[in-house]
Each structure stands twice: as C-alpha cells, then as structure tokens.
Amino acid sequence: MQKALAFVETQKTTDTRKASDVSASTNELRRIVEEGKKRKFSAYDALQEAGYIKSPLDEFVL
C-alpha cells in the first residue's frame, strides 16, 4: 500500500512539471507572436522566422 501511495505522489510531481513546461512554451509562443505584431508581421511569419514553422517547400521534394 505504501508503494502505491509513493507511486501516486511521484506521478503527481511528474505531471506538475509537465504542465509548467507546457505553459512556459505557450508563453514563449505568445511572446514571439506579440513581437511579430509590433513589427507588423503576421503570427505565421513571426513563428516561421523564429523557427517554429518550417517551410513546406524545403521539407518536401516535389
């Protein structure tokens, strides 16, 4: 029983870390989009310039 409780506690702390990582990356994306808007870029262009979006023409050979 104690092992099960310890496992549950471990899972809770692991889930907490994952949630903070997700929120940090979300905040980073928002920051990039906001900076792009200040420079009169679309959200797509700002994210592409930051390297989050790759050019489909470069990825796929036609």
Secondary structure, DSSP 4 states (H G I P E B T S, - for coil): -HHHHHHHHHHHHHHHHHHHHHHHHHHHHHHHHHHHHHTT--HHHHHHHHTSS--HHHHS--
